[in-house]
Amino acid sequence: MNNFTLIFLFALALSFAIELWLTRRHFAHIRAHRNAVPDAFRSSITLEAHQKAADYTLAKGKVGQFEQLLSVAVLLGLTLGGGIDLVAGWWGGAQTASSVWLGTAIILTVMLLAQIIELPASIYQTFVIEQRFGFNRSTVRQFASDLGLQWLLTLLIGAPLIALILWVMGAVGGYWWLLAWAILQSVSILMSWAFPTLIAPLFNKFTPLEDEALRARIETLLQRCGFQSKGIFVMDGSRRSGHGNAYFTGIGSNKRIVFFDTLVESLEHEELEAVLAHELGHFKRRHVLKMLIASAVLTLIGFALLGWLVNADWFYAGLGVHVQTNAMALLLFMLIAPVFAGFLQPVIAYFQRRHEFEADSFAASLAQPDFLVNALVKLYRDNASTLTPDPLYSAYHYSHPPAAIRIAHLQGKAV
Ligand SMILES: [Zn+2]
């Protein structure tokens, strides 16, 4: 225990208290509006669908609260509770922890352990909550194979990366953190590029959008925006869930716009075209690139901090770890950085929502905004997303503006 212990505990308690307070507000707001569809949606959303969205949001939120409590307990158990020291002991203790591969093994073991503890909540979310509201289409077999594949990827990509960073930490001298940052950035850019064609297809099937009637409309739209036409795909999202969505992914030559098959089924052609125009807005305004740059700057600050903390005795002692090695510093930093970085959440969410407004404005400049409005209403209805979030909760957490605000913004464009 030292002053840093107190700072850490204070930050953890504060972030948890904010979360608790916001969630209580959110729940109360949703309950208070459960019995009436907001005016703007009265003609498009039934009371039954509105109430389903309220109940679904509350049920999901309760699991989320439990998960948060659990992750605080796991974090405290690993650090001040001596969990990390225990894991280091399994791998041979203090003397071995300075080896790059044993350090990597300790880090991966702790990460795996934390994931295993948090697994039951995720099983409950999929097979109880999603099931109850009619969204789950995943089988136990599918769930298990997804999990196995995720862990395999973590091992194949994460293990060499962690080992390389640990090696740089030990071999390069005072400015190791600059090189480590450059390596991590290169890998993250490579992953952004590889994700659409190499990673995502491991989990889902992607087929080019082949509706003939739709194709002609889309070609025109794509040409107007200078987007390569082979980049539009339909994903078999229905393999796992009934939720529908669309997203823009990848950089450079590997850009893609992806529609979930569930979305393609529920939207009219004009509405799909409007959603496409919105996604093209993200492309035109370079939102993926901007987010990559923002994350690169934040990561650089993180690495500079780690470069300082790695030599600070109080950092290890304050977090209950008795072995001072590079692996321990990296592991502790990976565990506690999210606690402090979490306070940036509302800032990041604000910029994400600004990107959504920009993409909407772009879509509205290409096509009738009413089609995008209709598509959004269907998306909210089919996904049972709440139309009445608490304003503070959504300001803090939402990457997309609440439905009512977003639609008002779009309709403002129509005038
Ligand atoms: Zn968007």
Boltz pocket constraint, residues with backbone or C-beta under 6 A from the ligand:
constraints:
  - pocket:
      binder: B
      contacts: [[A, 278], [A, 279], [A, 282], [A, 355], [A, 356], [A, 359]]
      max_distance: 6.0
